[in-house]
Structure formats: C-alpha cells, structure tokens
C-alpha cells in the first residue's frame, strides 16, 4: 500500500453537464461511459466496481467497491508467464482497418463500414459514426484512452505464450482510430452483433461526487493488489476472478513503456484498449 486517498485532494469538481454513452454486448450486458470536463467513468451492469479516468493527468484507476481498494492501472502487470520478457523474433502482425461502403443508420447516427484484418485474415466488421465525435468530451476521451497503450513486445508475448487469437489483439488495436474516424456504433463478428451503442446523451446531470475516488481507499499497484489478496487467503481461482472484475472494464490495457505507434496497416507497436466492447 502506498497511500490513502482523500476526497479533498483529488477529483473534487462538480459533475454536471456530462455526456453518457450506453452500449450493450452480445450477452445483453450494458456498459455506460460517462464523460465530464476533466474526468470520465466507465460503469458496467456487473456490481463491484468501476474505472475512473483522469483526463488531465491521463491516468486510470480501477475501483473495487466490494474489497475497498483502488488499483492504479498505470503500474506494470504482474508477470503471468514463467517465460518472462525475452527477445522475440516474430513481428507485430499487420493489422488493417479497410474502408467499405456506407454503413446503416444506427440509433440515429450515419455510419461508415470498415473491415478489420490481421495479415490476410478477416476478423470483424466495424460501423463507425463520425458525428458523435463532436459531442462534448467524446473526442478528448477517445484520444486519452488511446494513449494508454501497450508495447508491441507485450502484444507478442501475449500472443506467443497465452494463445490469444490475433483477432482479439486486432479488436483492441483499432480503438486508437476512433478519435479520427468515428465512434464504434456496432461491431459484428462471425455474423452476430457483439457490441452496439444504444444511446448517446449530453447535458447529463450527475452528483457532485460522481467522479471522486472513494475516501480512505488505499491506492495499490497491480503487484500490491495480488499480494493483498494472497494475504487474505483467497484461492487462486478467487484471486483470478477478483482481478478479472477489476480489469474487465479495460481488458488488455497493459501499460508498459509506451512507444510511438505506427498507423494501422504498417508494422509497428500496437495499442491495446477496449473502450466499449
């Protein structure tokens, strides 16, 4: 544990006039992204926590309201493989976002259809809407989230040692294109919708403390979270479930030393982040 956080020191601004983006996934689970002037918050239908993003400092925190702690997502992941970090001979895969015909109107927004490929393999369809980028706070939120990235080495390790489908890496890497091309209104994979934005609202009134980290919660690194859970006698399965819940909001957001990313379609570092899916 590094320190206890106090309401008077962090995130004390009123939370009026926010933008709310509501989406659902293939299972019908909902997610809400609420964007204020200086902060954003990502809530899911699953109870037990949320993620808070400081848009000025470009930092993100996972709040576990059940266990009473905050995880600093700007800290390194705990090594998940005995292989550790090593020299890799493989290259980061060529991930392409290719423009297709105009897409359908989805929940009142015109969209552009894109297809996502890894090398020559087709992965999924994206339907992006540029108009919502002008909704207060949306473009800035997407730009900040795209900056919370993973190095290409970490992507390669994940793919080599953990058996991750390259299309899952692609699903994360295209997120850094949203701020310039449009917000993802719908994603279709294997012929079925796996994500759709159902509503975008502006001027949403929220409680003044909505973007405030809970008072008295310790702020922990990922390593400290795992050590804390181990000391409390959780089984490996229970620990995995707790960590999964805390990171479910931002899956595969592995913040190591960032590098300047290459554009999609070129070899280079791949950013991984999952905003809406």
C-alpha positions as CSV (number, residue, x, y, z in Angstrom):
1,X,0.0,0.0,0.0
2,X,1.4,3.4,-1.0
3,X,-1.1,5.9,0.5
4,X,-4.6,6.6,1.5
5,X,-6.5,8.8,-0.9
6,X,-8.6,11.8,0.4
7,X,-11.6,13.4,-1.2
8,X,-10.2,16.8,-0.6
9,X,-7.1,16.1,-2.6
10,X,-8.4,14.5,-5.7
11,X,-11.4,14.9,-8.1
12,X,-13.5,17.5,-6.3
13,X,-15.1,19.1,-9.3
14,X,-18.9,19.1,-9.8
15,X,-20.2,16.6,-12.3
16,X,-22.9,18.4,-14.2
17,X,-23.4,18.6,-17.9
18,X,-21.7,15.2,-18.6
19,X,-22.0,13.0,-21.7
20,X,-23.3,9.5,-21.3
21,X,-22.7,6.7,-23.9
22,X,-24.6,3.5,-23.3
23,X,-23.8,0.2,-25.1
24,X,-24.7,-3.5,-24.9
25,X,-22.6,-6.6,-25.8
26,X,-23.6,-9.9,-27.3
27,X,-24.9,-11.2,-24.0
28,X,-27.1,-8.1,-23.4
29,X,-24.8,-6.8,-20.6
30,X,-24.8,-3.0,-20.6
31,X,-22.0,-0.5,-20.1
32,X,-22.1,3.2,-19.5
33,X,-19.3,5.6,-20.2
34,X,-19.8,9.0,-18.5
35,X,-17.6,11.8,-19.7
36,X,-17.1,15.1,-17.8
37,X,-14.9,18.1,-18.2
38,X,-11.8,16.6,-16.5
39,X,-12.8,13.0,-15.7
40,X,-14.6,10.0,-17.2
41,X,-16.1,7.0,-15.5
42,X,-16.8,3.5,-17.0
43,X,-19.6,1.5,-15.3
44,X,-20.8,-1.9,-16.1
45,X,-24.0,-3.7,-15.2
46,X,-21.9,-6.1,-13.0
47,X,-21.7,-4.7,-9.5
48,X,-18.5,-4.4,-7.6
49,X,-16.5,-1.6,-9.2
50,X,-15.9,0.9,-12.0
51,X,-13.0,2.7,-13.7
52,X,-12.2,6.3,-13.2
53,X,-10.0,8.2,-15.8
54,X,-8.3,11.5,-15.1
55,X,-8.3,13.2,-18.5
56,X,-5.8,15.8,-17.5
57,X,-3.2,13.5,-16.0
58,X,-4.0,10.7,-18.4
59,X,-4.2,8.1,-15.6
60,X,-6.8,5.4,-15.0
61,X,-7.9,3.7,-11.7
62,X,-9.9,0.6,-11.2
63,X,-12.1,1.0,-8.1
64,X,-13.2,-2.2,-6.2
65,X,-16.1,-1.2,-4.0
66,X,-16.5,-4.7,-2.7
67,X,-12.9,-5.1,-1.4
68,X,-12.4,-1.5,-0.7
69,X,-9.3,-0.6,-2.7
70,X,-8.2,1.3,-5.9
71,X,-5.8,-0.2,-8.4
72,X,-3.5,2.2,-10.3
73,X,-3.7,0.9,-13.9
74,X,-0.5,2.8,-14.7
75,X,1.5,0.2,-12.9
76,X,3.1,-2.8,-14.6
77,X,1.2,-6.1,-14.9
78,X,2.3,-8.9,-12.7
79,X,4.3,-11.5,-14.7
80,X,1.8,-14.0,-15.9
81,X,4.2,-16.4,-17.6
82,X,7.4,-18.2,-16.4
83,X,8.9,-17.2,-19.7
84,X,9.2,-13.6,-18.5
85,X,10.2,-11.0,-21.1
86,X,12.6,-12.2,-23.7
87,X,13.9,-11.3,-27.1
88,X,11.3,-12.0,-29.8
89,X,12.0,-12.9,-33.3
90,X,8.4,-12.5,-34.5
91,X,7.0,-9.2,-35.8
92,X,3.9,-7.5,-34.6
93,X,1.1,-8.6,-37.0
94,X,-0.1,-6.3,-39.8
95,X,-3.5,-5.1,-38.6
96,X,-5.6,-3.2,-41.2
97,X,-8.8,-1.2,-40.9
98,X,-10.2,-1.1,-44.5
99,X,-13.0,1.2,-45.6
100,X,-16.0,-0.3,-47.3
101,X,-19.4,1.1,-48.4
102,X,-21.5,3.4,-46.3
103,X,-23.0,1.7,-43.3
104,X,-26.6,1.8,-41.9
105,X,-28.0,4.4,-39.7
106,X,-27.6,3.1,-36.2
107,X,-29.6,4.7,-33.4
108,X,-30.0,7.9,-35.4
109,X,-26.3,8.1,-36.5
110,X,-25.0,7.6,-40.0
111,X,-22.1,5.1,-40.1
112,X,-19.2,4.1,-42.3
113,X,-18.5,0.4,-42.7
114,X,-14.9,-0.9,-42.1
115,X,-13.5,-4.4,-42.2
116,X,-10.6,-5.4,-39.8
117,X,-7.9,-7.8,-41.0
118,X,-4.9,-9.4,-39.3
119,X,-2.5,-10.1,-42.2
120,X,-4.8,-11.7,-44.7
121,X,-7.3,-13.0,-42.2
122,X,-10.7,-11.2,-41.9
123,X,-11.7,-10.6,-38.3
124,X,-14.8,-8.5,-37.9
125,X,-16.8,-5.6,-39.2
126,X,-16.9,-2.1,-37.5
127,X,-19.5,0.6,-38.1
128,X,-18.1,4.0,-37.1
129,X,-20.1,7.2,-36.8
130,X,-18.1,10.5,-37.0
131,X,-20.9,12.8,-35.9
132,X,-20.8,11.8,-32.2
133,X,-17.1,12.9,-32.0
134,X,-18.5,16.5,-31.7
135,X,-20.5,15.6,-28.6
136,X,-18.8,17.4,-25.6
137,X,-15.9,15.4,-24.3
138,X,-16.1,12.4,-26.6
139,X,-13.1,13.1,-28.9
140,X,-10.9,14.0,-26.0
141,X,-11.9,10.9,-24.1
142,X,-11.1,8.7,-27.0
143,X,-7.7,10.4,-27.5
144,X,-6.7,10.0,-23.9
145,X,-7.8,6.3,-23.8
146,X,-5.8,5.6,-27.0
147,X,-2.8,7.0,-25.2
148,X,-3.0,4.3,-22.5
149,X,-1.2,1.7,-24.5
150,X,0.9,-1.5,-24.6
151,X,4.2,-2.0,-26.3
152,X,4.4,-4.3,-29.3
153,X,6.7,-6.7,-27.2
154,X,3.9,-7.2,-24.7
155,X,1.4,-7.9,-27.5
156,X,3.8,-10.5,-29.0
157,X,4.4,-12.2,-25.6
158,X,0.6,-12.4,-25.1
159,X,0.1,-14.0,-28.5
160,X,3.1,-16.4,-28.2
161,X,2.7,-17.6,-24.6
162,X,-1.0,-17.2,-23.9
163,X,-2.6,-18.4,-27.1
164,X,-4.6,-15.3,-27.7
165,X,-6.5,-15.2,-31.0
166,X,-4.8,-12.5,-33.2
167,X,-8.3,-11.1,-33.9
168,X,-8.6,-10.3,-30.2
169,X,-5.5,-8.2,-30.5
170,X,-7.0,-6.5,-33.5
171,X,-10.1,-5.7,-31.6
172,X,-8.1,-3.7,-29.2
173,X,-5.6,-2.2,-31.6
174,X,-8.3,-0.5,-33.8
175,X,-9.5,1.5,-30.8
176,X,-6.9,4.2,-31.3
177,X,-8.6,5.1,-34.7
178,X,-11.9,6.1,-33.1
179,X,-10.9,9.7,-32.4
180,X,-10.3,10.4,-36.0
181,X,-12.7,8.0,-37.9
182,X,-15.7,7.8,-35.6
183,X,-17.2,6.3,-32.6
184,X,-17.9,2.5,-32.8
185,X,-21.7,2.2,-33.1
186,X,-21.7,-1.5,-33.9
187,X,-19.3,-4.4,-34.1
188,X,-20.2,-7.6,-36.0
189,X,-18.2,-10.8,-35.6
190,X,-19.0,-14.2,-37.1
191,X,-22.3,-12.8,-38.4
192,X,-23.6,-11.6,-35.0
193,X,-23.5,-8.3,-33.2
194,X,-21.1,-8.3,-30.3
195,X,-21.4,-4.6,-29.4
196,X,-23.8,-1.8,-30.1
197,X,-24.1,1.7,-28.8
198,X,-27.8,2.3,-27.9
199,X,-27.8,5.9,-26.7
200,X,-25.6,9.0,-26.6
201,X,-26.8,11.8,-24.3
202,X,-25.3,15.2,-23.5
203,X,-26.0,17.5,-20.6
204,X,-26.5,14.7,-18.1
205,X,-26.7,15.9,-14.5
206,X,-24.7,13.8,-12.1
207,X,-24.0,14.0,-8.3
208,X,-21.1,16.3,-7.4
209,X,-19.0,13.4,-6.1
210,X,-19.6,11.1,-9.1
211,X,-16.1,11.5,-10.4
212,X,-14.5,11.3,-6.9
213,X,-12.4,8.4,-5.8
214,X,-13.7,6.9,-2.5
215,X,-12.2,8.4,0.6
216,X,-10.0,6.1,2.6
217,X,-9.4,3.5,-0.1
218,X,-5.7,2.6,-0.5
219,X,-4.3,3.1,-3.9
220,X,-2.4,-0.1,-4.9
221,X,-0.2,-1.2,-7.8
222,X,-1.2,-4.4,-9.6
223,X,1.5,-6.3,-7.6
224,X,0.2,-4.9,-4.4
225,X,-3.4,-6.0,-5.3
226,X,-2.2,-9.5,-5.8
227,X,-0.2,-9.6,-2.6
228,X,-3.1,-8.1,-0.7
229,X,-5.5,-10.8,-2.0
230,X,-3.0,-13.5,-1.3
231,X,-2.6,-12.5,2.4
232,X,-6.4,-12.7,2.8
233,X,-6.3,-16.3,1.9
234,X,-8.2,-16.3,-1.4
235,X,-7.7,-19.3,-3.6
236,X,-6.0,-18.9,-7.0
237,X,-9.5,-19.1,-8.7
238,X,-10.9,-16.4,-6.3
239,X,-8.0,-14.1,-6.9
240,X,-8.3,-14.6,-10.6
241,X,-12.0,-13.7,-10.5
242,X,-11.4,-10.6,-8.4
243,X,-8.6,-9.4,-10.7
244,X,-10.7,-10.1,-13.7
245,X,-13.5,-8.0,-12.3
246,X,-11.2,-5.1,-11.6
247,X,-9.8,-5.2,-15.1
248,X,-12.9,-6.2,-17.0
249,X,-13.7,-2.6,-17.8
250,X,-10.4,-2.1,-19.5
251,X,-9.3,-5.5,-20.8
252,X,-5.8,-5.9,-22.1
253,X,-4.9,-2.3,-21.2
254,X,-1.3,-3.3,-20.3
255,X,0.6,-0.1,-19.5
256,X,4.3,-0.7,-20.1
257,X,6.8,1.7,-21.6
258,X,4.8,3.3,-24.5
259,X,6.2,3.8,-27.9
260,X,5.1,6.0,-30.8
261,X,2.5,3.9,-32.6
262,X,2.6,3.2,-36.4
263,X,-0.6,3.8,-38.3
264,X,-2.8,0.8,-38.9
265,X,-1.7,-1.2,-41.8
266,X,2.0,-0.7,-41.0
267,X,4.3,-2.9,-38.9
268,X,4.8,-1.3,-35.5
269,X,3.7,-1.1,-31.9
270,X,0.0,-2.0,-31.4
271,X,-2.1,-0.2,-28.9
272,X,-4.5,-2.3,-26.9
273,X,-7.5,-1.0,-25.2
274,X,-11.2,-2.0,-25.0
275,X,-13.5,1.0,-24.6
276,X,-16.9,-0.1,-25.5
277,X,-16.8,-3.8,-26.2
